[in-house]
Amino acid sequence: SLLSALLRQHAEMQPDAIAILAPGRPPLTYLDLWRQVQHSVNALQLLGVTPSTRVAVVLPNGPEMATTFLAVAACAICAPLNPAYRLEEFRFYLEDACAQFVVVAKGERGPVNVAAAELDLTVIEIESHAALAAGKFSIGSTSRDRTSARLPSAPHDTALILHTSGTTARPKIVPLSHTNLVASAHTIARWLALQPSDRCLNVMPLFHIHGLVGALLASLAGGSSIVCTPGFDDKGFFDWVA
């Protein structure tokens, strides 16, 4: 199974159903989510991204992090990283993941950019606006466009790599294939008996397995909606619930 097939299935079955929401943003339907992913995959492939390319994603929690992950994982190997990392942490994780591209928000000038420049990585900027539906963005790059052969991902291709916490030793890379992710998402959705009428309020970080699979992918596998917040906020939480 492929992540793209999961998204396409719901876009065809329930195109007008809401897939992604965010506080203060118009909602994104399953059809618009599928179109956003297709458009983004095309743009990434024009930059030289292939199924074997490792692309680090360094974005704040929110709907654009969700849709960027879906687009990158659909056509490459996504390595989401904590945007709060310090320079030396970015150096380690980017180098250890063998990243070739780094996705950041337009205008980002933090330590991730310094680390990317030191490692000679291509920086891809995404741009979004509060008036756009949650998760909609456009792609730019700090390097010249390159054409590439459009090789489709296969079910056993790696879609996501995450690092272990490193509590007991050096952090280790854990690769997850499309088949792994889709199976996990469907299993969680089935055990929670998720329906299109259900809605998940996600406060988990989207660089973490629980946020990406337990909240985002499971919600989409069940045809449900997910609200992508900036993260837990004790002042805003109950307003978001309401």
C-alpha positions in Angstrom: 0.0 0.0 0.0 1.1 3.6 -0.7 0.4 6.7 1.2 -0.6 8.4 -2.0 -3.2 5.6 -2.7 -4.7 6.2 0.8 -5.1 9.9 0.0 -6.4 9.3 -3.5 -9.0 6.8 -2.2 -10.6 9.3 0.1 -10.4 12.1 -2.4 -12.5 9.9 -4.8 -14.9 8.5 -2.2 -15.6 11.7 -0.2 -14.1 14.6 -2.1 -16.0 17.3 -0.1 -15.4 15.8 3.3 -13.0 17.9 5.5 -9.5 16.4 5.9 -7.5 19.1 7.7 -8.4 22.0 9.9 -6.5 24.6 11.9 -7.5 27.3 14.4 -8.4 30.4 12.4 -8.0 28.8 9.0 -10.6 27.7 6.3 -10.8 23.8 6.2 -9.1 21.7 3.6 -11.2 19.0 1.9 -9.9 15.5 0.9 -10.0 16.5 -2.8 -8.0 19.6 -2.1 -5.6 17.7 0.0 -5.0 15.2 -2.8 -4.5 18.1 -5.3 -2.0 19.8 -2.9 0.0 16.6 -2.5 0.0 16.0 -6.3 1.1 19.6 -7.0 3.8 19.4 -4.4 5.1 16.1 -5.6 5.4 17.5 -9.1 7.3 20.5 -7.8 9.7 18.3 -5.7 10.4 16.0 -8.6 11.3 19.0 -10.8 13.9 19.9 -8.1 15.5 16.5 -8.4 13.7 14.6 -5.7 13.3 10.8 -6.3 12.0 7.9 -4.1 15.6 7.4 -2.7 16.2 11.1 -1.9 16.3 11.9 1.8 14.4 15.2 2.5 14.5 16.8 6.0 11.4 18.7 7.0 11.9 21.5 9.6 8.6 23.3 10.1 6.6 24.4 13.1 3.6 22.3 14.2 0.5 23.0 12.1 -1.3 22.2 9.0 1.6 23.0 6.6 3.8 20.5 8.5 1.1 17.9 8.0 0.6 18.4 4.3 4.4 18.8 3.6 5.1 15.5 5.4 2.4 13.8 3.2 3.8 15.3 0.0 7.5 14.5 0.8 6.7 11.0 2.0 4.6 10.3 -1.1 7.6 10.7 -3.4 10.8 10.6 -1.3 12.2 9.6 2.2 10.9 12.2 4.7 13.1 13.0 7.8 11.0 15.4 10.0 13.1 17.2 12.6 12.3 19.2 15.7 12.5 22.9 14.6 13.7 23.8 18.2 17.0 22.0 17.7 20.2 23.9 18.2 22.9 24.3 15.5 25.0 21.4 16.6 21.9 19.2 16.8 20.9 20.1 13.3 24.4 19.4 12.1 24.2 15.9 13.6 20.7 14.9 12.5 21.0 16.3 9.0 24.4 14.6 8.4 23.3 11.3 10.1 20.1 11.1 8.1 22.2 11.7 4.9 19.7 14.5 4.0 20.1 16.0 0.5 17.3 18.6 0.8 15.8 20.6 3.7 12.3 22.0 3.7 11.8 25.2 5.8 9.2 28.0 6.0 9.8 30.9 3.7 12.0 33.5 5.4 13.5 31.0 7.9 16.9 32.2 8.9 17.6 30.1 12.0 20.3 27.5 12.8 18.8 25.0 10.3 19.8 27.3 7.5 23.4 27.6 8.8 23.7 23.8 9.2 22.2 23.3 5.7 24.8 25.7 4.2 27.7 24.0 6.0 26.6 20.6 4.7 25.9 22.0 1.2 22.2 20.9 1.2 19.5 22.4 -1.1 17.0 24.4 0.9 13.4 24.3 -0.3 11.1 27.0 1.1 7.4 26.7 1.4 5.0 29.6 1.6 1.5 29.8 3.0 -0.9 32.5 4.2 -3.6 32.6 6.9 -6.3 33.2 4.3 -5.5 29.9 2.6 -7.2 26.6 3.5 -5.3 24.8 6.3 -2.3 23.0 4.8 -2.2 24.8 1.4 1.3 26.0 0.4 3.5 26.7 -2.5 7.1 25.6 -3.0 10.2 27.5 -3.9 13.9 26.7 -3.8 17.2 28.5 -3.2 18.8 26.6 -6.0 18.1 26.3 -9.7 15.4 23.8 -10.8 16.6 20.4 -12.0 14.6 18.0 -14.0 14.4 14.4 -13.0 12.9 11.1 -14.1 9.5 10.6 -12.4 10.0 7.3 -10.7 7.0 6.3 -8.6 7.4 5.1 -5.1 6.8 1.4 -4.4 5.0 0.0 -1.3 8.2 -1.3 0.3 10.2 1.9 -0.4 11.1 3.9 2.8 8.7 6.8 3.3 9.8 8.0 6.7 13.0 7.9 8.8 13.0 8.9 12.5 15.7 8.8 15.1 15.4 7.1 18.5 15.6 9.3 21.5 19.3 8.5 22.2 18.5 8.1 25.9 20.8 5.1 26.3 23.2 5.5 23.4 23.7 7.5 20.2 20.3 8.1 18.4 19.7 5.4 15.8 17.7 5.8 12.5 14.4 3.8 12.2 13.2 3.5 8.6 9.4 3.0 7.9 8.1 1.9 4.5 4.8 3.0 2.9 3.5 -0.5 3.8 4.5 0.0 7.5 2.8 3.4 7.7 -0.4 2.5 6.0 -0.8 -0.7 8.0 -0.2 1.2 11.3 -2.6 3.9 10.3 -5.4 1.5 9.3 -4.8 -0.5 12.5 -5.2 2.5 14.8 -8.2 3.8 12.8 -9.8 0.4 13.1 -9.3 0.0 16.8 -10.6 3.5 17.4 -13.5 2.8 15.0 -12.9 6.1 13.3 -15.6 7.4 11.0 -15.8 10.4 8.6 -17.8 12.2 11.4 -14.9 11.9 13.9 -12.4 14.7 14.4 -9.0 14.5 16.0 -7.6 17.5 17.9 -3.8 17.0 17.5 -1.5 18.6 20.0 1.4 16.1 19.4 4.4 17.3 17.5 4.4 16.3 13.9 8.1 15.3 13.9 7.1 12.5 16.3 5.7 9.1 15.5 2.6 9.5 17.6 1.7 12.8 16.0 2.5 11.6 12.4 0.9 8.1 12.6 -1.3 8.0 15.7 -3.0 11.3 14.9 -2.5 12.4 11.3 -2.3 9.2 9.3 -4.8 7.3 11.5 -7.3 10.1 11.1 -6.9 10.2 7.3 -7.0 6.4 7.1 -10.4 6.5 8.8 -11.7 9.3 6.5 -11.9 11.5 9.6 -10.8 15.2 10.1 -7.7 16.3 12.0 -7.2 19.7 13.6 -3.6 20.7 13.4 -2.7 23.0 16.2 0.6 24.8 17.0 1.1 22.3 19.9 -0.4 22.1 23.4 -1.4 25.4 24.8 -3.2 25.4 28.2 -4.9 28.7 27.5 -6.2 27.8 24.0 -6.8 24.1 24.5 -10.5 24.2 25.6 -11.4 26.8 23.0 -9.9 24.4 20.4 -12.0 21.6 21.8 -15.1 23.7 21.6 
